[in-house]
């Protein structure tokens, strides 16, 4: 099998340069690059599933001095989700940006974001991860500022400063790790890290930095303005992928490399913050007046669910129960990624067609844009966690793990969060229906409406009915 | 015994903490950008300090390489922050 790891980084990077040089063909180049990168991601996923962990050493320099890229089940799955979300959003973006001046600034940054996401997911050492975190942060901020209005600039600048603070704390932790263990290679570290003051301090610094970037309550303050004021395709990717990338790093650190260092109290603290995020985020989503703000607060809540898994995974001994819960965590993250990006794209369609996204004034949207309203309903199914969505499987595992480890508190939180999610979904749908007659053709604007439909259908039907390979793939680990 | 090595290490931590404190407490965005740079200097100084391997051995080159990369990243990030801040000030003046 050909090793496609390097393609996943090299293709979007060369695409970014090409769109910068050949502005006239930027959209065509970007879509072409997107298709090629997605095919590479699929080949990589297949290779990892059939042959196990893939490794690539750039320029032949071995890890330690050179840069090693690695793909296991988790990173291959996440880079596949990245590809699906980014490709669908690229198609949407080609119709979304009408002005050429914005478009020519958009594509290079967009592909650079794709490149840094893949590099982050596939990096095998801590310092390289720091660099990719910064690249991701810079391209995300630049994209978020494309709105150009005062509010967007303000939100983007705050996003940048929070991101910089987060990466500085992460780098301080990386420095301590190197001082303590003399290596930054993830595989070597997971063998060598032992509990002690250095490991605790390093993990604390890196965790606080990453929690800031992942927007876990109460460090979420920057997320709603930044995600709600960015252009729709950018919001989709910020909410679905960028916060997930830093969450992926937290997973690697807490559940793998530093798993012997993590104490139950620390894991419970993350769980409690996650619970607070579920309740606060869902409540704010219910109270939001604008659709985009609703979607952004719902991201705060959905990220909270992911953190509920940490105390459970810390309590479960290695074995089938823990593997099942781990799969639940990943499928919940994947479902949210697809559903939330679809939701933001659908909101973008409504915003452009109606000129606003005020929930109270949605009257008749279901008749004017039936396919888009359907996409919102599908994403609602995934956000609530109804069957057959992937989130149903994820929440099922979450509840099963809570019962089997006797941590009842999380069950209450999950129930309240689910009810609130149902409430904010039905609030939107309730306002969307009017008394006008339905049009003959449900999809009126193909390039704008199909991406949201495909993403949300993938989340609600695809992942729910064909989610089993996720558990298989997670067995392939570093 | 307080050797030069420790003096560097402790100063690095102090610079980091001062930068962090200023970044969290100040309202002015420009001051925050400067504070984050000061904090970064602390982290870089710590990286330089851990490269020390005793008076007779050559310093470890890897942390030095990391600092160089880190500086490049910090410069680019600061440039972006300053550009955004200038555009923001212009927009606010227009309003």
Interface residues (C-beta under 8 A of the other chain):
Chain A: X64 X65 X127 X130 X131 X134 X137 X138 X141 X142 X145 X149 X150 X153 X154 X156 X157 X160 X161 X164 X165 X168 X171 X172 X175 X178 X179
Chain B: X16 X20 X23 X29 X32 X33 X36 X39 X40 X43 X46 X47 X50 X62 X63 X66 X69 X70 X73 X76 X77 X80 X81 X84 X85 X87 X88 X91 X92 X95
